[in-house]
Amino acid sequence: MEAAISAIATEIFNRMVSFLMMKYRDKTTIEEKLERLQQLLLRIHAVIEEADIRYITNRSMLMQLKVLVKSMYHGYHILDIFRHKSVLERISQEVVRSSDAQLTSSSSSSFSSSIIPFKRSRTVSGATRSFPQSNDLQNLLENLEAVITNMNEFVVLLGGCDRYRRPYDTYLYTDNFMFGRHVEKQHIINILLQDPGQRDAPMVLPVIGGFRVDGPAMDVQC
C-alpha cells in the first residue's frame, strides 16, 4: 500500500514538474518569436519608408508595396496584442462581469432576459476570437519571412526609381526650425537685446494678420 501511494505521489510530482517546464519553455519560445517578429517588421518598415520617397510608376511594384504595407500593419497588430495580452484579457473579463451584472439586474423583464444572453455570448465570443495563439504567431512569422524573401527583387527595382525632388528642404529647415519661424525668432531676440535708453519711444514688434494671429507662435518662440 505504501509503495502504491509513493508511486502515485512520484507520478503526480513528475507531471507537475513537466507541466511547469513546458509552460516556461512555451513562454520563452513566444518571447523569441516576438523578438523575431519585431526584427522582420523593422526590415519591412525600412523598405516601405524608402518606397514612400521614391517615384514608382510600375503597377506591379505598387501592388507589391500594398502587400508589404498590409503585412506590416497586420504584424504590428499581432505584436501589440501579444505584448498587451494581459491587459486585453482583463478588459474582456470586466466586460463579461458587466454583462452578468446587467443580466442579473434586468432578469425581471422577460424580453430583456431573452435578448441580453445573446448579446453577452456574442461579446464573449468576439473577445475570445481577438486573441491570437502561438500557432497564429508561427504562421505570421512564416508569412513575413516569405514576404521578405520575395522582397529582394522589389528592393532592386526600387533602387532604379527616382527620389521625389524637394529643392526647398535645404534652406526652409534649419536645426528643426522652419526658415520663416527662425527669422521671427531672431527678430524678437534682436528687439529684446536693444538698449531701451537709446530711443525715446519703445520698440514695436510688427505683427501682420488678423485678430489673434501669431500670438501662440510668438509665445512659443519667446
C-alpha positions in Angstrom: 0.0 0.0 0.0 2.8 2.4 0.9 4.6 1.6 -2.3 1.5 2.3 -4.4 1.0 5.7 -2.6 4.7 6.5 -3.1 4.4 5.7 -6.8 1.3 7.8 -7.2 2.9 10.8 -5.5 6.0 10.4 -7.6 3.9 10.3 -10.8 2.0 13.5 -9.7 5.2 15.3 -8.9 6.8 14.3 -12.2 3.7 15.6 -14.1 3.7 18.9 -12.2 7.4 19.4 -13.0 6.9 18.5 -16.6 3.9 20.9 -16.8 5.9 23.8 -15.3 8.9 23.1 -17.5 6.6 23.0 -20.6 4.9 26.2 -19.6 8.2 28.0 -19.1 9.5 26.7 -22.4 6.4 27.9 -24.2 6.8 31.4 -22.7 10.5 31.5 -23.7 9.6 30.4 -27.2 6.9 33.0 -27.5 9.3 35.7 -26.4 11.8 34.6 -29.0 9.1 34.6 -31.7 8.1 38.1 -30.7 11.7 39.3 -31.0 12.0 37.7 -34.4 8.7 39.2 -35.4 9.9 42.7 -34.4 13.1 42.3 -36.4 11.2 41.2 -39.5 8.8 44.2 -39.2 11.7 46.6 -38.9 13.1 45.3 -42.2 9.8 45.6 -44.0 9.2 49.1 -42.4 12.6 50.3 -43.7 11.7 49.2 -47.2 8.3 50.9 -47.1 9.8 54.2 -45.8 12.3 54.1 -48.7 9.5 53.4 -51.2 7.5 56.4 -49.9 10.1 58.8 -51.1 10.5 57.1 -54.5 8.6 57.9 -57.7 7.1 54.5 -58.5 5.2 54.2 -61.8 5.2 50.4 -62.1 1.8 48.9 -61.3 3.2 45.6 -60.2 5.6 47.3 -57.8 2.7 49.3 -56.4 0.7 46.2 -55.8 3.7 44.6 -54.1 4.1 47.7 -52.0 0.5 47.4 -51.0 1.1 43.8 -49.9 4.1 44.9 -47.8 2.1 47.6 -46.1 -0.8 45.2 -45.3 1.6 42.6 -43.9 3.5 45.2 -41.8 0.3 46.5 -40.2 -1.0 43.0 -39.6 2.3 42.1 -38.0 2.3 45.2 -35.7 -1.3 44.4 -34.7 -0.4 40.8 -33.6 2.7 42.1 -31.9 0.7 44.7 -29.9 -1.9 42.0 -28.9 0.8 39.6 -27.5 2.6 42.4 -25.7 -0.7 43.7 -24.1 -2.5 40.4 -23.9 -2.9 40.5 -20.1 -4.5 44.0 -20.3 -6.8 42.9 -23.0 -7.8 39.8 -21.1 -8.6 41.9 -18.0 -10.7 44.2 -20.1 -12.6 41.3 -21.6 -13.2 39.8 -18.1 -14.6 43.2 -17.0 -16.9 43.2 -20.0 -18.2 39.8 -19.1 -18.8 40.8 -15.5 -20.6 43.9 -16.5 -22.8 41.8 -18.9 -23.5 39.4 -16.0 -24.5 42.3 -13.8 -26.7 43.7 -16.5 -28.3 40.3 -17.0 -29.0 39.9 -13.2 -30.5 43.4 -12.9 -32.8 43.0 -15.9 -33.9 39.4 -15.2 -37.3 40.6 -14.2 -38.2 41.5 -17.8 -38.8 38.5 -20.0 -37.9 40.4 -23.1 -34.6 41.7 -21.7 -33.7 38.2 -20.4 -34.2 36.8 -23.8 -32.1 39.4 -25.6 -29.2 40.0 -23.2 -27.8 36.4 -23.1 -27.4 36.5 -26.9 -25.6 39.9 -26.6 -23.4 38.6 -23.8 -22.4 35.4 -25.8 -21.6 37.5 -28.8 -19.4 39.8 -26.8 -17.5 36.9 -25.1 -17.0 35.1 -28.4 -15.8 38.3 -30.1 -13.3 38.9 -27.2 -12.1 35.3 -27.5 -11.5 35.5 -31.2 -9.5 38.7 -30.8 -6.6 36.9 -29.0 -4.3 35.0 -31.4 -2.5 31.9 -30.2 1.1 30.6 -30.6 0.2 28.8 -33.8 -1.0 32.1 -35.3 2.2 33.8 -34.3 4.2 31.0 -36.0 2.1 31.3 -39.2 2.6 35.0 -39.2 6.4 34.6 -38.9 6.4 32.2 -41.9 4.3 34.5 -44.0 6.6 37.5 -43.2 9.7 35.5 -44.0 8.2 34.5 -47.3 7.3 38.2 -48.0 10.9 39.3 -47.2 12.3 36.6 -49.5 10.1 37.8 -52.4 11.1 41.4 -51.5 14.6 41.2 -52.9 13.6 41.9 -56.5 11.3 44.7 -55.3 14.3 46.3 -53.5 16.5 46.1 -56.6 13.8 47.7 -58.8 13.2 50.3 -56.1 16.8 51.4 -56.4 16.2 52.4 -60.0 13.3 54.7 -59.1 13.9 58.4 -58.8 13.5 60.1 -55.5 10.9 62.9 -55.0 12.6 66.2 -55.5 12.4 68.6 -52.6 14.6 71.6 -53.5 13.4 73.8 -50.6 14.3 71.4 -47.8 17.9 72.6 -47.6 17.0 76.2 -46.6 13.5 76.1 -45.3 14.5 74.0 -42.3 17.5 74.8 -40.1 18.0 72.8 -36.9 14.4 71.6 -37.0 13.2 75.3 -37.3 11.2 76.4 -40.2 13.0 79.2 -42.0 10.2 81.7 -41.5 9.9 80.9 -37.8 13.7 81.1 -37.4 13.6 84.6 -38.8 10.8 85.6 -36.5 12.7 84.3 -33.5 15.8 86.2 -34.5 13.8 89.4 -34.9 12.3 89.1 -31.5 15.7 88.4 -29.9 17.2 91.5 -31.6 14.4 93.7 -30.3 14.8 92.3 -26.8 18.5 92.8 -26.7 18.4 96.5 -27.7 19.0 99.2 -25.1 15.7 101.0 -24.3 17.7 104.1 -23.3 18.9 104.7 -26.9 15.4 105.6 -28.1 12.7 107.9 -26.8 9.9 105.6 -27.8 9.8 101.8 -27.1 10.4 99.4 -30.0 7.4 97.9 -31.7 7.3 94.4 -33.0 5.0 94.4 -36.1 2.5 91.5 -36.3 0.7 91.4 -39.6 -2.5 89.4 -39.8 -6.0 89.1 -38.5 -7.2 89.0 -34.9 -5.2 86.7 -32.6 -2.8 85.8 -35.4 0.7 84.5 -34.4 0.0 85.1 -30.7 0.7 81.5 -29.6 3.6 81.2 -32.0 5.2 84.3 -30.6 4.8 82.9 -27.0 6.4 79.7 -28.0 9.3 81.5 -29.8 9.9 83.7 -26.8 
